[in-house]
Amino acid sequence: MFTGKTGGKLLIATLLGWLLAGCSPMAITGAPDVDKTAFGAKKRFAVVSIAALKTFHGERSMADTFKSADAVAGANTQPLINQLQPKIISALGKSRQFTLVPESRVLNHRAYRALAEDERAVKVLFISADMNVAGNYKFYSDPQKYAQLAKDLGVDGVIGVTVTFGISTGGGRFNINGLSFGKKSYSATATIGAVAYNQKGEVIWKDSTVKEAEPGDSKAVIVIDTSAFSGADFEKFHPSAVEIGTKAVDVLLARFDDTMAGKQVERVQSYK
């Protein structure tokens, strides 16, 4: 998952995906890094970790600015990653580049149940963020644990998926001496990062993508901009966050398939 240089790049891409959403229509994520020799229709892979940054990032009201994700209605991503989990498994299961081991077989395997998970947090430099884990999965960040799982599960590789959900703010407004006119729009965003390891703990696939939904809410701003007092309605954006997360997963797999097919895959991606 987020480990060493690999983890740093994915976390930075994830955070930039949220920070830049609404500010730029494009995101620099780099091209997929794929070891083509590690994949094939007869290669068996298992998903061993599906997680999301705990906080549903977005504009908060002044009263909620310093509150935890649990203290703000709809700002905890646990229900979002739980809903996205089956969609992730379904998308990976349709790939013709490998055979996915059934989820139930992985989660109920003695080796998986026995291996202790890592701390549910990602840390890069001075940034630390808590994680939510989907369903009965565990959170792993140590490449050697991924390698151990690949060996114990008897598969050619294991996959970890990490998601960041956010709400971007945009729209055209005119500000004159504190007075604002126009509307402010809000859109759900999702950043998906995937990494796969072989039995040696080597990265054989890593990539990320950022997608933004069409505006799902707008706020009239007339005479005085009151948006700083109200913030985004996180609960309202749960459905569109899951929907755009599903789209991001599909795009991630399409980039993987194109890379395997020898096609050129862009390093700069559109949010839409």
C-alpha positions as CSV (number, residue, x, y, z in Angstrom):
1,M,0.0,0.0,0.0
2,F,1.6,3.3,1.0
3,T,5.2,2.2,1.7
4,G,8.6,3.9,1.2
5,K,8.9,5.6,-2.2
6,T,5.9,3.9,-3.6
7,G,3.8,5.0,-0.6
8,G,5.0,8.5,-0.8
9,K,4.1,8.9,-4.4
10,L,0.6,7.4,-4.0
11,L,-0.1,9.5,-0.9
12,I,1.1,12.7,-2.6
13,A,-1.0,11.9,-5.7
14,T,-4.0,11.2,-3.4
15,L,-3.7,14.4,-1.5
16,L,-3.0,16.5,-4.6
17,G,-6.1,14.9,-6.2
18,W,-8.2,16.4,-3.4
19,L,-6.3,19.7,-3.1
20,L,-6.3,20.5,-6.8
21,A,-9.8,19.3,-7.6
22,G,-11.8,22.4,-8.7
23,C,-8.6,24.3,-9.3
24,S,-7.4,22.5,-12.4
25,P,-9.1,20.2,-14.9
26,M,-6.0,18.0,-15.1
27,A,-3.9,15.9,-12.7
28,I,-0.3,14.8,-13.1
29,T,-0.3,11.2,-11.8
30,G,2.4,9.6,-14.0
31,A,2.0,6.6,-16.2
32,P,1.2,3.1,-14.8
33,D,4.3,1.2,-13.6
34,V,3.6,-2.4,-14.7
35,D,5.9,-5.5,-14.9
36,K,4.1,-7.2,-17.8
37,T,5.9,-10.5,-17.2
38,A,4.2,-10.8,-13.8
39,F,0.7,-10.9,-15.3
40,G,-1.3,-13.3,-17.5
41,A,-4.6,-15.1,-17.7
42,K,-3.2,-18.0,-15.7
43,K,-1.6,-15.8,-13.0
44,R,-3.5,-15.8,-9.7
45,F,-3.9,-12.7,-7.7
46,A,-5.7,-11.8,-4.4
47,V,-6.9,-8.5,-3.0
48,V,-5.6,-8.2,0.5
49,S,-6.3,-4.6,1.5
50,I,-9.0,-2.1,0.6
51,A,-8.8,1.2,2.6
52,A,-9.7,4.9,2.4
53,L,-8.4,8.0,4.2
54,K,-10.8,8.4,7.1
55,T,-11.7,12.0,6.4
56,F,-14.1,13.0,3.6
57,H,-12.3,16.1,2.7
58,G,-14.2,19.3,1.7
59,E,-15.2,22.8,2.7
60,R,-16.3,22.9,6.3
61,S,-18.3,25.4,8.3
62,M,-16.4,27.6,10.7
63,A,-17.9,25.7,13.6
64,D,-16.7,22.3,12.2
65,T,-13.2,23.4,11.0
66,F,-11.2,21.8,13.8
67,K,-13.5,18.8,14.5
68,S,-12.6,15.2,13.8
69,A,-14.2,13.2,11.0
70,D,-16.4,11.4,13.5
71,A,-17.7,14.7,14.9
72,V,-18.9,16.1,11.5
73,A,-22.0,14.5,10.0
74,G,-21.1,12.5,6.9
75,A,-17.3,13.3,7.1
76,N,-16.2,9.8,8.0
77,T,-15.6,7.7,4.9
78,Q,-16.4,4.3,6.4
79,P,-19.7,3.9,4.7
80,L,-18.2,5.1,1.4
81,I,-15.4,2.5,1.3
82,N,-17.8,-0.2,2.4
83,Q,-20.1,0.6,-0.5
84,L,-17.2,0.8,-3.0
85,Q,-15.6,-2.5,-1.8
86,P,-17.8,-4.8,-4.0
87,K,-17.4,-2.5,-7.0
88,I,-13.6,-2.7,-6.6
89,I,-13.7,-6.5,-6.4
90,S,-16.0,-6.7,-9.4
91,A,-13.9,-4.5,-11.6
92,L,-10.7,-6.4,-10.7
93,G,-12.5,-9.7,-11.2
94,K,-13.3,-8.8,-14.8
95,S,-9.7,-8.3,-15.8
96,R,-8.3,-10.7,-18.4
97,Q,-4.8,-10.0,-17.2
98,F,-5.0,-12.2,-14.2
99,T,-7.4,-14.6,-12.3
100,L,-8.7,-13.1,-9.1
101,V,-9.0,-15.4,-6.1
102,P,-12.6,-15.1,-4.6
103,E,-12.8,-12.6,-1.9
104,S,-14.3,-15.0,0.6
105,R,-11.5,-17.5,0.1
106,V,-8.9,-14.7,0.9
107,L,-10.7,-13.3,4.0
108,N,-11.3,-16.7,5.5
109,H,-7.9,-18.1,4.8
110,R,-6.0,-19.1,7.9
111,A,-2.9,-17.2,6.9
112,Y,-4.9,-14.0,6.2
113,R,-6.7,-14.2,9.6
114,A,-3.4,-14.9,11.4
115,L,-1.3,-12.1,10.0
116,A,-1.5,-9.0,12.1
117,E,-2.4,-5.8,10.2
118,D,-0.3,-2.7,10.3
119,E,-1.3,0.6,12.0
120,R,-4.3,2.1,10.3
121,A,-2.5,5.2,9.3
122,V,-0.3,6.5,6.5
123,K,2.7,8.7,7.2
124,V,4.9,10.6,4.7
125,L,7.3,13.2,6.0
126,F,5.1,15.3,8.3
127,I,1.8,14.2,7.0
128,S,-0.2,11.5,8.9
129,A,-3.7,10.4,8.1
130,D,-5.9,7.8,9.7
131,M,-7.4,5.0,7.5
132,N,-10.7,3.2,7.3
133,V,-10.7,-0.4,6.1
134,A,-13.5,-1.9,4.0
135,G,-15.5,-4.7,5.5
136,N,-13.5,-7.6,6.9
137,Y,-10.3,-6.6,5.2
138,K,-7.1,-5.6,7.0
139,F,-4.7,-2.7,6.4
140,Y,-1.2,-3.5,5.3
141,S,1.7,-1.1,4.6
142,D,4.7,-3.4,4.9
143,P,5.8,-4.9,1.5
144,Q,7.2,-7.9,3.3
145,K,3.7,-8.7,4.7
146,Y,2.3,-8.4,1.2
147,A,5.0,-10.9,0.1
148,Q,4.2,-13.2,3.0
149,L,0.6,-13.2,2.1
150,A,1.3,-13.9,-1.6
151,K,3.3,-17.0,-0.5
152,D,0.9,-18.2,2.2
153,L,-2.2,-17.7,-0.1
154,G,-0.4,-19.5,-2.9
155,V,-0.9,-16.7,-5.4
156,D,1.4,-15.0,-7.9
157,G,0.7,-11.5,-6.5
158,V,-1.4,-9.5,-4.0
159,I,-3.2,-6.2,-4.5
160,G,-3.8,-3.3,-2.2
161,V,-6.3,-0.5,-3.1
162,T,-6.5,2.9,-1.4
163,V,-9.1,5.6,-1.9
164,T,-9.4,9.3,-1.0
165,F,-12.9,10.9,-1.1
166,G,-13.4,14.6,-1.3
167,I,-15.7,17.5,-2.3
168,S,-14.2,20.1,-4.5
169,T,-15.5,23.7,-4.6
170,G,-15.8,25.8,-7.7
171,G,-18.1,28.1,-9.6
172,G,-17.9,31.6,-10.9
173,R,-18.2,34.5,-8.4
174,F,-17.3,38.1,-8.3
175,N,-15.9,39.5,-5.0
176,I,-15.9,43.3,-4.4
177,N,-14.9,44.6,-1.0
178,G,-16.3,41.5,0.8
179,L,-19.4,41.3,-1.3
180,S,-19.9,38.3,-3.5
181,F,-22.3,37.6,-6.4
182,G,-23.0,34.3,-8.2
183,K,-23.0,30.7,-7.1
184,K,-20.5,28.3,-5.5
185,S,-20.7,24.7,-6.8
186,Y,-19.7,21.4,-5.1
187,S,-18.6,18.1,-6.7
188,A,-17.6,14.8,-5.3
189,T,-14.1,13.6,-6.1
190,A,-12.3,10.2,-5.7
191,T,-8.6,9.4,-6.0
192,I,-7.8,5.6,-6.4
193,G,-4.4,4.2,-5.9
194,A,-3.5,0.5,-6.5
195,V,-0.3,-1.4,-5.9
196,A,0.5,-5.1,-6.4
197,Y,3.4,-7.1,-5.0
198,N,4.8,-10.5,-6.0
199,Q,6.1,-13.1,-3.6
200,K,9.5,-11.3,-3.3
201,G,7.8,-8.1,-2.1
202,E,8.6,-6.4,-5.4
203,V,6.1,-3.8,-6.8
204,I,4.7,-5.2,-10.1
205,W,1.9,-2.7,-10.6
206,K,1.2,0.7,-9.3
207,D,-0.9,3.5,-10.6
208,S,-3.5,6.1,-9.5
209,T,-6.3,8.2,-11.0
210,V,-8.4,11.1,-9.9
211,K,-12.0,11.7,-11.0
212,E,-14.5,14.4,-10.3
213,A,-18.3,14.1,-10.6
214,E,-20.5,16.8,-12.1
215,P,-21.6,19.5,-9.6
216,G,-24.1,18.0,-7.3
217,D,-25.0,21.1,-5.3
218,S,-24.8,24.8,-5.6
219,K,-25.1,27.7,-3.2
220,A,-26.4,31.1,-4.1
221,V,-24.2,33.9,-2.9
222,I,-25.9,37.3,-3.0
223,V,-24.6,40.5,-1.4
224,I,-22.7,38.7,1.4
225,D,-20.8,35.4,0.9
226,T,-22.1,33.2,3.8
227,S,-20.6,30.0,2.5
228,A,-17.8,30.1,5.2
229,F,-20.5,29.7,7.8
230,S,-22.3,26.7,6.2
231,G,-19.7,24.5,4.4
232,A,-20.5,21.5,2.3
233,D,-23.2,18.9,3.1
234,F,-21.1,15.7,3.3
235,E,-23.9,13.3,3.7
236,K,-25.6,14.6,0.6
237,F,-22.6,13.7,-1.5
238,H,-22.2,10.1,-0.3
239,P,-24.0,8.6,-3.4
240,S,-22.1,10.7,-5.9
241,A,-18.8,9.9,-4.1
242,V,-19.4,6.2,-4.5
243,E,-20.5,6.7,-8.1
244,I,-17.4,8.6,-9.1
245,G,-15.3,6.2,-7.1
246,T,-16.6,3.4,-9.2
247,K,-15.7,5.4,-12.4
248,A,-12.2,5.9,-11.0
249,V,-11.8,2.2,-10.5
250,D,-12.9,1.5,-14.1
251,V,-10.4,4.1,-15.4
252,L,-7.6,2.6,-13.3
253,L,-8.2,-0.9,-14.8
254,A,-8.5,0.6,-18.3
255,R,-5.1,2.2,-17.9
256,F,-3.7,-1.1,-16.7
257,D,-5.2,-3.0,-19.6
258,D,-3.9,-0.4,-22.1
259,T,-0.4,-0.7,-20.6
260,M,-0.5,-4.5,-20.9
261,A,-1.6,-4.1,-24.5
262,G,1.4,-1.9,-25.2
263,K,-0.6,1.3,-25.7
264,Q,0.6,4.6,-24.6
265,V,-1.0,5.7,-21.4
266,E,-1.0,9.4,-20.5
267,R,0.9,10.7,-17.5
268,V,-1.6,13.7,-17.2
269,Q,-5.2,12.7,-16.6
270,S,-8.4,14.7,-16.9
271,Y,-10.6,15.0,-13.8
272,K,-13.7,14.4,-15.9
